[in-house]
């Protein structure tokens, strides 16, 4: 069996790419911001606050949950979501390491 394209990159490169890909939609950024601002679980408020259809919100929540950026718990008839602190720490650390590799301006691209 041959290598997949993901196999030629490091575990960290693949993980960061997957996390950033999951975040790469303005609705998902808005959802994450709303959850962070409230600093609590969000249940049904997102539809009214973001102005998107329930099905659209649900799809974005599913994507964020599948990558582990958020987690959900069932409360009655609704699912409440919050940031997954473990994955968030991984994202923060990996992104900081990635950005710290930039050494500043160069004179080659003028």
Secondary structure as UniProt FT lines:
FT   HELIX           5..8
FT   HELIX           11..23
FT   HELIX           26..38
FT   HELIX           46..50
FT   HELIX           54..67
FT   STRAND          70..75
FT   TURN            76..77
FT   STRAND          78..83
FT   HELIX           85..100
FT   TURN            108..109
//
